[in-house]
Amino acid sequence: MAEEPGSPTAAPAGSSKTKPGAQMMESSGVFRSVFQQMHVITTHDLMQRKNHPSNSKYLTSLVAFTIVFNAFMIGLEVDTAKSDKLEHTLIFVIFEICFLAIFLAEMIIKLQLLQWGYFLDPWNILDYHLVVLGFVDIVVRFMFQGEGEMKVITAFRMLRMLRVVRQIRLLRMFRDLWTIVKGFYESLVTVFWVSVLLFVVCYAIGVLLVIAVGSVKEFKNHWPDMDVYVGTVPRAMLTVFQIITLESWSGSIVRPIMKQDISLVVLCLIVIVLCSFGLLNVIIGVIVERTLLVAKENDQNVQNIIIECEKRVMNSMRVEFLEFADASSTGELNFEQFCEAIRTKSFQSKLKIIGLPLEDAEELFFLLDVDNSQSLSVEEFIVGVQKMKGPAQGGDMIQLLAYVQRASRRALSLQAQADKLIQQADMLLERLDDMWGITEAELHERDFSKRRQRELSSKIGQRQNLLGNLEKSQNMREAAMQQPVRKKKNAGGGGDGGAGAGSL
């Protein structure tokens, strides 16, 4: 069950498990009346009221247009109607019947929605009486048409002027217009006292003008209208007020006086500066101040209603949180259980109402877990969400300042450590650069030695090849030289044998 929205007895959705004693008391600790406790409607009824035609912007626009057009027709009737007879005002009576039909239809629609609660709103009571008086006016017009009954019609003519009061309904439809009217109404006390002060000034200066100007006959010769402006004290007071409002004050009043007495002109200028630029602007300033104050009060009232609704949503979230916490053995929710809870449709709708972003809802767990216990109790959740939603308090700012200072000191310490590490890293880099230079030189020497070794090996190989070739060629020469010697030896041996044989 849920109660009527906007009333102090409305209960948040999902709070059916709230204790009865808590339901019977307001947040201020005052017990609700029996009527308030029994005047409840279901959530389905609330949705029907929200979508009811009486809350439609089209109906509101139609009624506003009808009110403005009705005011126009009233002025047109006053200017063009020859008399109060029906034949002279028939067209306006037809229009009035149409207007009354629209207002009656609006009243019936609201009665169908609010029923007897319709008469709890003063604006609705005003609408009701205006509709009734409008029908009375129509009936009187049709009933009294004789010549002897014109006095009755004339008497009811003042009743018809009450139709102009219907324009007050525009104040209800336009919030800014109502703010201006209310601000002016609340500044009437200041306007009254400023008016009293203006009256005193006008009276004092008026008496002075009558004595200094009205009683001197020479002024009348140069100023024919002297009796009109300063002939008596009331006329002189009206003249002073005319000077204050700057209405034809120079050519009609001050210049004729200036021809005879320049000191009175100085007095008139002083009155203009003090009253016109001073007191009258005070009235404007007070009206502006009160209007701004009324607008601020309206915003504060709206904010209070929002805060009250958020409190009820928080109570509903407390109940739902406890339902999930009761399922765990510790009575608290860990990260997985918290994520499961906030993913429910009802919990997400409540988070959306209080203005917490749903996409970052899971990060709430780490923000609200102030004791780093890796679990959330219902008090941690409610208090944390209230702090996130509400304005920053002095204690919160001090805690934030202390946290920022601790974080700043820690950051400075980390920065000092980082500077030391950077210095050590620079030293290591310098050493590495030196080692790299040495290593690079050694590598160059090794490369040079390897190249030199390869060159020497290549030259040695070439020389060995050359020596091998020389040795081969020498061997070939020696072999070539030995073959002729052998032939000669072979030839000489044969000759000796022949000679021996011959000798034998």
TINU-417144 format. One record per atom (N, C-alpha, C): residue in three letters; x, z, y. Coordinates in steps of 0.1 Angstrom, whole numbers, plus 5000, padded with zeros to 4 digits. Atoms other than C-alpha are relative to their C-alpha. Example, Ala and Ser with C-alpha at 12.3 -4.5 7.8 and 13.67 -1.06 7.14 Angstrom:
ALA500950004988
ALA512350784955
ALA500950005012
SER499150004989
SER513750714989
SER499250085011
This chain:
MET500850004988
MET500050005000
MET500950005012
ALA499350004987
ALA501149945036
ALA499050015011
GLU501049984990
GLU499550045068
GLU500149905011
GLU500150114990
GLU498649845099
GLU501349995008
PRO498750024993
PRO501749695115
PRO499850045015
GLY500049964985
GLY502649825150
GLY499550135002
SER500549864998
SER500950155144
SER501050104995
PRO499049905003
PRO502950475141
PRO499950044985
THR500249965014
THR501550515106
THR500449904990
ALA499650115009
ALA502850195091
ALA501150054991
ALA499049965010
ALA504850255059
ALA500749884996
PRO499250125004
PRO507650025048
PRO499749964986
ALA500350055013
ALA507249805019
ALA501050054990
GLY499149955010
GLY508649934987
GLY500250155000
SER499849864999
SER508350294997
SER498950084993
SER501149935007
SER505550384973
SER500550124993
LYS499649885007
LYS507750644956
LYS500550115010
THR499649904991
THR508350834988
THR499150124998
LYS500849885003
LYS507251194986
LYS498850015009
PRO501249994992
PRO503751274999
PRO500250075013
GLY499749924988
GLY505051535023
GLY500749925011
ALA499350084990
ALA507351275039
ALA499049895006
GLN500950104995
GLN504451025042
GLN499150065010
MET501049944991
MET502251275060
MET500650035014
MET499449964987
MET504851335088
MET500749885006
GLU499350104993
GLU506251115114
GLU501550045001
SER498649974998
SER509951085122
SER500350125009
SER499949894990
SER509351335150
SER499650144994
GLY500449875006
GLY508051595125
GLY498550035002
VAL501449974997
VAL504351575136
VAL499249944989
PHE500950045011
PHE501651555109
PHE499149895005
ARG501050114997
ARG499551235109
ARG498650054998
SER501449965001
SER495851265114
SER499449944987
VAL500750055012
VAL493451205085
VAL499649855002
PHE500450144998
PHE492250885101
PHE501249904999
GLN498850085001
GLN495850755104
GLN500449984985
GLN499650015014
GLN496550835067
GLN499049924992
MET500950085008
MET493350675055
MET499849865005
HIS500250134994
HIS493450375078
HIS501249914995
VAL498950075006
VAL495650165055
VAL499449864995
ILE500350135005
ILE495649795044
ILE501149964990
THR499050055010
THR497349615016
THR500949905007
THR499050104996
THR500349385020
THR499349865001
HIS500750125000
HIS498049095012
HIS499149995013
ASP500750004987
ASP495849195042
ASP500949975012
LEU499150024989
LEU498849205064
LEU500449855001
MET499750144999
MET499748845055
MET498849925005
GLN501250074995
GLN496148735061
GLN499950025015
ARG500149984985
ARG496248895096
ARG501149925007
LYS498950084994
LYS499548725103
LYS499649855002
ASN500450145000
ASN498048385095
ASN498649985005
HIS501450014996
HIS494648455110
HIS499949915013
PRO500150094988
PRO493348205136
PRO500150075013
SER499949934987
SER493148475163
SER501450025005
ASN498649994996
ASN496948495163
ASN500649865001
SER499550134999
SER497248115165
SER500349975015
LYS499650034986
LYS499047985196
LYS499149895005
TYR500950104995
TYR496547695198
TYR498750075006
LEU501149934994
LEU493647945203
LEU500450075013
THR499649944987
THR495648135229
THR500249905011
SER499950104990
SER496447815247
SER498749955005
LEU501350044997
LEU492847715246
LEU499350105010
VAL500649904992
VAL491648045260
VAL500650005014
ALA499450004987
ALA494248035288
ALA499649895009
PHE500550124992
PHE493247685298
PHE498650025005
THR501449984996
THR489647785298
THR499950105011
ILE500049904988
ILE490348085321
ILE500449935013
VAL499650074987
VAL492147865346
VAL499049905004
PHE501050104996
PHE489547595345
PHE498750075005
ASN501249924996
ASN486747865348
ASN500350045015
ALA499749964986
ALA488547995380
ALA499849885009
PHE500250114991
PHE488647645394
PHE498549965002
MET501450034999
MET484947585387
MET499350115009
ILE500649894991
ILE484047925404
ILE500349965015
GLY499750034986
GLY485847815436
GLY499249875004
LEU500750124997
LEU484247465434
LEU498550035002
GLU501449964998
GLU480847625430
GLU499750075013
VAL500149934987
VAL481347855460
VAL500049905012
ASP499850104989
ASP482347555482
ASP498949905000
THR500950115000
THR479847295471
THR498550034998
ALA501449975002
ALA476647475460
ALA499350035013
LYS500849994988
LYS473947455486
LYS499350145001
SER500849875001
SER472047765474
SER500250064986
ASP499949945013
ASP471647995445
ASP498949954990
LYS501050055009
LYS468747795431
LYS500649934988
LEU499550065012
LEU469147665396
LEU500249855001
GLU499850154999
GLU468647295406
GLU501349975007
HIS498850034992
HIS471547325430
HIS501350044992
THR498949955007
THR473847505405
THR500049974985
LEU500250035014
LEU472747345372
LEU501349964993
ILE498850045006
ILE476047175365
ILE501050114998
PHE499049885001
PHE478047495371
PHE499450094990
VAL500549925010
VAL475647685349
VAL500349954986
ILE499650075013
ILE476247435321
ILE501550034996
PHE498549965002
PHE480047485325
PHE500150144997
GLU499949855003
GLU479547865326
GLU499650034986
ILE500449985014
ILE477647845293
ILE501049964990
CYS498950055009
CYS480447645277
CYS501150105000
PHE499049904999
PHE482947895290
PHE499750124992
LEU500449885008
LEU480948185276
LEU500049984985
ALA500050035014
ALA480648005243
ALA501450014994
ILE498649995005
ILE484447975240
ILE500450155000
PHE499649865000
PHE484948345250
PHE499350084989
LEU500749935011
LEU482248455226
LEU500649974987
ALA499350045013
ALA483848255198
ALA501350074998
GLU498749935002
GLU487148415205
GLU499750154997
MET500349865003
MET485548765205
MET499650014986
ILE500549995014
ILE483848695172
ILE501149994990
ILE498950015009
ILE487048575156
ILE500850135000
LYS499249885000
LYS488848885167
LYS499250124994
LEU500849905007
LEU485949105156
LEU500149984985
GLN499950025014
GLN486148945122
GLN501350044994
LEU498749955004
LEU489849035120
LEU500150155001
LEU499749864997
LEU489949375136
LEU498850094997
GLN501249925002
GLN486349485130
GLN499850115011
TRP500249904989
TRP485749825148
TRP501350035007
GLY498849984993
GLY489449835156
GLY500249915013
TYR500050084988
TYR488649565182
TYR499950085013
PHE500349934988
PHE487449825206
PHE501050115003
LEU498949904997
LEU490650035204
LEU500949955011
ASP499150074990
ASP492349785228
ASP499249995013
PRO500750014987
PRO491349825265
PRO499849865004
TRP500150144996
TRP491949455270
TRP498849944993
ASN501250055007
ASN489349375243
ASN498750065006
ILE501249944994
ILE486849615259
ILE499749935013
LEU500250084988
LEU487349425292
LEU499449874997
ASP500550135004
ASP486749095275
ASP498550014995
TYR501349985005
TYR483649235258
TYR499050015012
HIS500949984989
HIS482049355291
HIS499949875009
LEU500150134992
LEU482949025309
LEU499149904993
VAL500950095008
VAL481148825281
VAL498650055002
VAL501349954998
VAL478149055283
VAL499449985014
LEU500450034986
LEU477949035321
LEU499849865002
GLY500350144998
GLY478248665319
GLY498749954994
PHE501350035006
PHE475248635296
PHE498950065009
VAL501049944991
VAL473348875319
VAL499849915012
ASP500150094989
ASP474148645348
ASP499249874997
ILE500850125004
ILE472848335329
ILE498550034999
VAL501449965002
VAL469648515319
VAL499350025014
VAL500649984987
VAL469048625355
VAL499749875007
ARG500250134993
ARG469448275368
ARG498849934995
PHE501250075006
PHE466848135344
PHE498750085002
MET501249924999
MET464448425348
MET499450015014
PHE500549994986
PHE464248455386
PHE500349885008
GLN499950134993
GLN463548125402
GLN499149985011
GLY501050004989
GLY460748205426
GLY500650025013
GLU499549974987
GLU461048215463
GLU500150155004
GLY500049854997
GLY460248585464
GLY501050074992
GLU499049935008
GLU462848655438
GLU501449965004
MET498750044996
MET465748515457
MET500950125004
LYS499249884997
LYS466748865468
LYS500750054987
VAL499449955013
VAL467248955431
VAL501249914997
ILE498950095004
ILE469448645426
ILE501250025010
THR498949974990
THR471448725458
THR500750134996
ALA499449885004
ALA471949075445
ALA500949994988
PHE499250035012
PHE473248945412
PHE501149905003
ARG498950084996
ARG475548715431
ARG501350075000
MET498849925000
MET478048995435
MET500450024985
LEU499749985014
LEU477749045397
LEU500749874995
ARG499450125004
ARG478748685393
ARG501549995005
MET498650004995
MET481848745414
MET500950084990
LEU499249935010
LEU483048965385
LEU500649904990
ARG499450105008
ARG483848645367
ARG501449985004
VAL498650024996
VAL486948625388
VAL500950104994
VAL499149905007
VAL488148945371
VAL500549954987
ARG499550065013
ARG488548725340
ARG501449955001
GLN498650054998
GLN491748595356
GLN501050114996
ILE499149895004
ILE493248935348
ILE500649984986
ARG499650025014
ARG493448825312
ARG501349924999
LEU498850085000
LEU496248585322
LEU501250105000
LEU498949915000
LEU498348895328
LEU500450044986
ARG499849965013
ARG497948985292
ARG500849894992
MET499550115008
MET498948635280
MET501549975004
PHE498750044995
PHE502048595302
PHE500750135003
ARG499349874999
ARG504548885298
ARG500750015014
ASP499249994988
ASP506648795329
ASP499050035012
LEU500949974990
LEU503548795351
LEU499550145000
TRP500449855001
TRP502449135338
TRP501150095005
THR498849924995
THR505949265345
THR500050015015
ILE500050004985
ILE505749165381
ILE498950085006
VAL501249924995
VAL502249315386
VAL500350144998
LYS499849865003
LYS503249635369
LYS501150065009
GLY498949964991
GLY506449655390
GLY499550025014
PHE500649984987
PHE504449605422
PHE499150135000
TYR500949895000
TYR501949865411
TYR500850135000
GLU499249885000
GLU504650125404
GLU500750025013
SER499349984987
SER506150065438
SER499050025011
LEU501049974989
LEU502850135457
LEU500350135007
VAL499749884993
VAL503950485465
VAL501149985011
THR499050034990
THR507050365482
THR499549915011
VAL500650084990
VAL505050095500
VAL499150085009
PHE500849914992
PHE502650365512
PHE500850075010
TRP499249924991
TRP505350575527
TRP500749915010
VAL499450104990
VAL507050275543
VAL498949965010
SER501150034991
SER503650185557
SER499750115010
VAL500249884991
VAL503250535572
VAL501150005010
LEU498950004990
LEU506750505588
LEU499849885010
LEU500350124991
LEU505750155602
LEU498950045010
PHE501149964991
PHE502550305616
PHE500550095011
VAL499449914990
VAL504550585633
VAL500849925010
VAL499250084990
VAL506950325648
VAL499149925009
CYS500950084992
CYS504150095659
CYS499350095010
TYR500849924990
TYR502250385675
TYR501050055011
ALA499149964990
ALA505350515693
ALA500449895010
ILE499650124991
ILE506450175706
ILE498849955007
GLY501250054993
GLY502850085714
GLY499650095012
VAL500349914988
VAL502350395736
VAL501049975011
LEU499050034990
LEU505650315753
LEU499749875007
LEU500350134993
LEU504549955760
LEU498850025009
VAL501149984991
VAL501250065774
VAL500450075013
ILE499649924988
ILE502950315797
ILE500949915009
ALA499150074993
ALA505750075807
ALA499549865005
VAL500450144996
VAL503849745809
VAL498550005004
GLY501550004998
GLY500049805806
GLY499650065013
SER500449934988
SER499950035836
SER500649955013
VAL499450064989
VAL501949815859
VAL499349875004
LYS500850114997
LYS499849565878
LYS500849875003
GLU499250124998
GLU502749335887
GLU500249924987
PHE499950075013
PHE503049245850
PHE498849904998
LYS501250085003
LYS499549105850
LYS500049875008
ASN499950124992
ASN500348855878
ASN500949904993
HIS499150095007
HIS503148705857
HIS499649984985
TRP500450015014
TRP501548765823
TRP498550024999
PRO501549995000
PRO497748685822
PRO499550064988
ASP500549955013
ASP497448785786
ASP500450154998
MET499449875002
MET498849135792
MET498950094994
ASP501149925006
ASP495449305785
ASP499849984985
VAL500350035014
VAL495149125752
VAL501150064991
TYR498949965008
TYR498549235740
TYR500350155002
VAL499749864998
VAL499149575756
VAL499050075009
GLY501049944992
GLY495849665773
GLY499750144995
THR500349865005
THR495249965750
THR501050034989
VAL499049965010
VAL497250155724
VAL499849934987
PRO500250085012
PRO495649985694
PRO500549865001
ARG499550134998
ARG496349645709
ARG501550005001
ALA498649994999
ALA499849745717
ALA500750024986
MET499549985014
MET500349865681
MET500049874992
LEU500150135007
LEU499149535668
LEU501149905005
THR499050084995
THR501549365692
THR501450034994
VAL498749955006
VAL504449575679
VAL500149954985
PHE500050055014
PHE503449485643
PHE500249855000
GLN499850144999
GLN503349115654
GLN501549975002
ILE498550014998
ILE506949155667
ILE500750024987
ILE499249975012
ILE508049315635
ILE499949894989
THR500250115010
THR506549035614
THR500549865005
LEU499550124994
LEU508148775638
LEU499049895001
GLU501150104998
GLU504848605644
GLU499849975015
SER500150044986
SER505048425678
SER500450115009
TRP499649894992
TRP506948715692
TRP500849965012
SER499150044989
SER509348525714
SER499349955012
GLY500650064989
GLY507248295736
GLY498850075006
SER501249944996
SER504048495737
SER500150145005
ILE499949854997
ILE505348855741
ILE501350035007
VAL498749954995
VAL509048905747
VAL500449935013
ARG499650084988
ARG509748625773
ARG499250055012
PRO500749954988
PRO506948735796
PRO500550145004
ILE499649874997
ILE508149095794
ILE501549995006
MET498650014996
MET511848985799
MET500049965015
LYS500050034986
LYS510848845834
LYS499950125009
GLN500249884992
GLN510049195846
GLN501050114996
ASP499249895004
ASP512049435825
ASP500949964988
ILE499250055011
ILE515049335804
ILE500250124990
SER499849895009
SER515349685789
SER499050004988
LEU501150005010
LEU512049645770
LEU500349894990
VAL499650105009
VAL513449325755
VAL501050064990
VAL499149945009
VAL516349525741
VAL499350094990
LEU500849915009
LEU513849775727
LEU499349914989
CYS500650095010
CYS511949485710
CYS501049954989
LEU499050055010
LEU515149355694
LEU500450114991
ILE499649885009
ILE516049705681
ILE498950024990
VAL501149985009
VAL512549725666
VAL500049894989
ILE499950115010
ILE513049385649
ILE501150034990
VAL498849975009
VAL516449485635
VAL499650114990
LEU500349885008
LEU515249825622
LEU498949984991
CYS501250015008
CYS511849735610
CYS499949874992
SER500150135007
SER511849365601
SER501149984990
PHE498850015009
PHE515349355586
PHE500350124992
GLY499849875007
GLY515249715575
GLY498950044991
LEU501149945008
LEU511949865564
LEU499349904991
LEU500650105009
LEU510349545552
LEU500849964989
ASN499150045011
ASN513349455532
ASN500150124990
VAL500049885010
VAL513249815517
VAL498849984990
ILE501250025008
ILE509749725504
ILE500449904989
ILE499650115009
ILE511149405488
ILE501050064990
GLY499149945010
GLY514049595473
GLY499450094990
VAL500749915009
VAL511849865459
VAL499249934989
ILE500850075010
ILE509549615443
ILE500949934990
VAL499150065009
VAL512449425428
VAL500650104990
GLU499549895009
GLU513949755415
GLU499050044990
ARG501049965009
ARG510749865400
ARG499749894989
THR500350115010
THR510149525384
THR501149994990
LEU498850005010
LEU513649525368
LEU499950124991
LEU500249885008
LEU512949885357
LEU498949984989
VAL501150025009
VAL509649785341
VAL500549904989
ALA499550105010
ALA511349485324
ALA501050074990
LYS499149925009
LYS514049725311
LYS499250094991
GLU500849925008
GLU511449965299
GLU499349934989
ASN500650095010
ASN509649685281
ASN501049974989
ASP499050035010
ASP512849585264
ASP500350124992
GLN499749885007
GLN513549945255
GLN498950034990
ASN501149975009
ASN510049985240
ASN500149914988
VAL499950095012
VAL510549675219
VAL501250044991
GLN498949955008
GLN513949805209
GLN499750124992
ASN500449885008
ASN512450135199
ASN499149974988
ILE500850055011
ILE509849955178
ILE500949944989
ILE499150065010
ILE512649755161
ILE500850114993
ILE499249895006
ILE514650075155
ILE499150084990
GLU500949935009
GLU511550245140
GLU499849924987
CYS500250085012
CYS510949955117
CYS501250004991
GLU498750005008
GLU514649945107
GLU500150134993
LYS499949885007
LYS514450315099
LYS499150004987
ARG500950005011
ARG511450255076
ARG500649904989
VAL499350095009
VAL513349965060
VAL501150074993
MET498949925006
MET516350195055
MET499550104990
ASN500649915010
ASN514050445038
ASN499649934987
SER500450085012
SER512750175015
SER501349964992
MET498750035007
MET516350065007
MET500650124993
ARG499549885006
ARG517250425000
ARG499350024986
VAL500749985012
VAL514450444974
VAL500449904990
GLU499650105010
GLU515450114958
GLU501550024995
PHE498649965004
PHE519150224958
PHE500050114990
LEU500049895009
LEU518250544941
LEU499549954986
GLU500550055013
GLU516350344914
GLU501249944992
PHE498950055007
PHE519550154906
PHE501050114997
ALA499149905003
ALA521650464909
ALA499650094988
ASP500549925011
ASP519450654885
ASP500349944986
ALA499650065012
ALA520250394859
ALA501450024995
SER498649975004
SER523950484860
SER500150154997
SER499749865004
SER525350804846
SER500550095011
THR499449924989
THR527150904878
THR499150015012
GLY500949994988
GLY524250854902
GLY500649925012
GLU499450094989
GLU526450604922
GLU500149864994
LEU499950145005
LEU526950234920
LEU501449955002
ASN498750074999
ASN530150054913
ASN499849865006
PHE500050134993
PHE531049714926
PHE499049904993
GLU500950095007
GLU529249524898
GLU498550045001
GLN501449964998
GLN526149734900
GLN499549985014
PHE500450034986
PHE526049704938
PHE499749865002
CYS500350154999
CYS526349324936
CYS498749974993
GLU501250035007
GLU523549324911
GLU498850055008
ALA501149954992
ALA521349534934
ALA499749925012
ILE500350084988
ILE521849334965
ILE499649864998
ARG500450135003
ARG521149014947
ARG498549994997
THR501450005002
THR517549114941
THR499349955012
LYS500750064989
LYS514948944962
LYS499550105011
SER500449904991
SER513549264977
SER501150065009
PHE498949954992
PHE516949394987
PHE500549905010
GLN499650114991
GLN517949065002
GLN499149995012
SER501050014989
SER514749055023
SER500250125010
LYS499749884991
LYS515549415036
LYS501349985008
LEU498750024992
LEU519149325045
LEU499849895011
LYS500250104990
LYS517849015063
LYS499250065012
ILE500849944989
ILE515349225083
ILE500950085009
ILE499149924992
ILE518049465095
ILE501149935006
GLY499150094994
GLY520249175104
GLY501450004994
LEU498750015007
LEU523049205079
LEU500249874993
PRO499850145006
PRO524548865068
PRO500050014985
LEU500150005014
LEU523648795032
LEU501249944993
GLU498850065006
GLU526748585026
GLU501150094999
ASP499049905001
ASP528948875033
ASP499650144995
ALA500549885004
ALA526849135017
ALA500850074989
GLU499249945010
GLU529149184988
GLU501350075006
GLU498949944994
GLU531949275012
GLU499650145006
LEU500449874995
LEU529849575023
LEU500550114991
PHE499549905010
PHE530949754992
PHE501350065005
PHE498649954996
PHE534549785004
PHE500050055014
LEU500149944987
LEU533449855040
LEU499450135000
LEU500749875001
LEU531150135030
LEU500750104992
ASP499349915009
ASP533350285004
ASP501250075008
VAL499049944991
VAL535150515029
VAL501050094993
ASP499249915007
ASP536550755003
ASP500849924989
ASN499250085009
ASN538050464982
ASN499850054985
SER500349955013
SER536250604951
SER499649894991
GLN500450115008
GLN535350254939
GLN498550014995
SER501549995003
SER531650364939
SER499450045013
LEU500849974988
LEU528950404965
LEU498950104996
SER501249915001
SER526550694968
SER498949955010
VAL501050054992
VAL523250654985
VAL500250045015
GLU499749954987
GLU524450865015
GLU501049915007
GLU498950094995
GLU527550645019
GLU499349875004
PHE500650134997
PHE525350335018
PHE499250015013
ILE500949994988
ILE522750455043
ILE500750025013
VAL499249974987
VAL525150605068
VAL500849895004
GLY499250124996
GLY527450305066
GLY499249895006
VAL500850114994
VAL524650055072
VAL499550045014
GLN500549964987
GLN523250265101
GLN501149995010
LYS498950014990
LYS526750275117
LYS500249855003
MET499850154997
MET527049895113
MET498949955008
LYS501150054992
LYS523649845128
LYS499950065014
GLY500249934988
GLY523550105155
GLY501149985010
PRO498950014990
PRO525450115188
PRO501150094997
ALA498849925002
ALA528950245188
ALA499950145007
GLN500049874994
GLN528950625194
GLN501450045004
GLY498749964995
GLY531750825210
GLY500950044988
GLY499249975012
GLY532850965176
GLY500549884993
ASP499650125007
ASP532950625161
ASP501149935008
MET498950064992
MET535050495190
MET501350084998
ILE498849925002
ILE537450785186
ILE500649974986
GLN499550035013
GLN537750725149
GLN500649864999
LEU499550135000
LEU538250355155
LEU501450005008
LEU498749994992
LEU540950435182
LEU501150064992
ALA499049935008
ALA542750675158
ALA500449904989
TYR499750095011
TYR542550415130
TYR500949895006
VAL499250114994
VAL543950145154
VAL501450055003
GLN498749954997
GLN546750375165
GLN500850024987
ARG499349995013
ARG547650455129
ARG500549874995
ALA499750135005
ALA547550095120
ALA501149945009
SER499050054991
SER549650015151
SER501450064997
ARG498849945004
ARG552250275142
ARG500649954987
ARG499650055012
ARG552350145107
ARG500549865001
ALA499550134997
ALA552749795120
ALA501350005006
LEU498749994994
LEU555649895142
LEU501050044990
SER499149975011
SER557250065112
SER500449884991
LEU499850125009
LEU556749755091
LEU500949905008
GLN499250104992
GLN558149545120
GLN501550045000
ALA498649965000
ALA561249765122
ALA500749974986
GLN499550035013
GLN561749735084
GLN500249854999
ALA499850155001
ALA561249365087
ALA501249955008
ASP498850044992
ASP563849345115
ASP501350034992
LYS498849975008
LYS566349525093
LYS500249904988
LEU499950105011
LEU565549295064
LEU500549875005
ILE499650134994
ILE565948995087
ILE501550015003
GLN498649994997
GLN569349125099
GLN500849994987
GLN499350015013
GLN570449175063
GLN500049864994
ALA500150145005
ALA569148835054
ALA500949915008
ASP499050084991
ASP571148685084
ASP501450024995
MET498749985005
MET574248855071
MET500349934987
LEU499950075013
LEU573648725036
LEU500149855002
LEU499950144998
LEU573148385050
LEU501349965006
GLU498750034995
GLU576348405070
GLU501050004988
ARG499049995012
ARG578248515038
ARG499849874991
LEU500250125008
LEU576548235019
LEU500549885006
ASP499450124993
ASP577547985046
ASP501550004998
ASP498650005002
ASP581148105043
ASP500449974986
MET499850045014
MET581048095005
MET499849864997
TRP500250155003
TRP579547755006
TRP501149925006
GLY498950074995
GLY582247645029
GLY501250004991
ILE498949995010
ILE584947775005
ILE499749914988
THR500450075013
THR583047634975
THR500149855003
GLU500050144997
GLU582647304993
GLU501449945000
ALA498650044999
ALA586347285000
ALA500649994986
GLU499550015013
GLU587147364964
GLU499549884992
LEU500650125007
LEU584747104952
LEU500649875004
HIS499350124995
HIS586346854975
HIS501449984993
GLU498750015006
GLU589746944961
GLU499949964985
ARG500250035014
ARG588446924925
ARG499749854999
ASP500350145000
ASP586946584933
ASP501249925002
PHE498750074997
PHE590246474948
PHE500950004988
SER499149995012
SER592146604918
SER499549914989
LYS500550095011
LYS589846424894
LYS500249865003
ARG499750144996
ARG590146104914
ARG501549974998
ARG498550025001
ARG593946144915
ARG500449994985
GLN499750005014
GLN593946224878
GLN499649864994
ARG500550135005
ARG591845914871
ARG500949895004
GLU499150104996
GLU594145704892
GLU501350004993
LEU498849995008
LEU597245834875
LEU499849964986
SER500350045014
SER595645794841
SER499949854999
SER500150155000
SER594845434851
SER501349935001
LYS498750064998
LYS598345364863
LYS500850024987
ILE499349985012
ILE599845524832
ILE499649904989
GLY500650095010
GLY597545314810
GLY500649865003
GLN499550134996
GLN598645004830
GLN501449994996
ARG498550005003
ARG602345094826
ARG500249994985
GLN499950005015
GLN601845164789
GLN499749864995
ASN500450145004
ASN600144824785
ASN501249915003
LEU498950094996
LEU602944664805
LEU501250024991
LEU498949985009
LEU605644834784
LEU499749954986
GLY500450065013
GLY603744734752
GLY500249855000
ASN499850144999
ASN603644384764
ASN501549965000
LEU498650034999
LEU607344384773
LEU500750024986
GLU499449985013
GLU608144534739
GLU499749894991
LYS500450125008
LYS606144264722
LYS500849885003
SER499250124996
SER607843994742
SER501450014996
GLN498649995004
GLN611244134735
GLN500249994985
ASN499950025015
ASN610544154698
ASN499849864997
MET500250145003
MET609343804699
MET501349925003
ARG498850074996
ARG612543694717
ARG501150034989
GLU498949975010
GLU614743884693
GLU499749924987
ALA500350075012
ALA612843724664
ALA500349855001
ALA499750144997
ALA613243384680
ALA501549985000
MET498650025000
MET616943434685
MET500650024986
GLN499449985014
GLN617543554649
GLN499749884991
GLN500350115009
GLN615943244633
GLN501149895001
PRO498950105000
PRO618742994646
PRO501250054993
VAL498849955006
VAL621443224635
VAL499950004985
ARG500250005014
ARG620043244600
ARG500149864995
LYS499950145004
LYS619742864599
LYS501549964999
LYS498650045000
LYS623342834609
LYS500850064988
LYS499349945011
LYS624443084583
LYS499649934987
ASN500450075012
ASN622442904557
ASN500849874999
ALA499350135000
ALA624042574568
ALA501550024997
GLY498649985002
GLY627642714567
GLY500350044986
GLY499849965014
GLY627242864533
GLY499949884990
GLY500150125008
GLY626242524519
GLY501349925000
GLY498850084998
GLY629442354533
GLY501150064992
ASP499049935007
ASP631642614519
ASP499949974985
GLY500250025015
GLY630142564484
GLY500549864996
GLY499650145003
GLY630742184486
GLY501549995000
ALA498650014999
ALA634242234497
ALA500750064988
GLY499449945012
GLY634842474469
GLY499949914988
ALA500250085012
ALA633342244445
ALA500949885000
GLY499150114999
GLY635441964458
GLY501450044996
SER498649965003
SER638542174455
SER500150024985
LEU499949985014
LEU637542254420
LEU500349864993
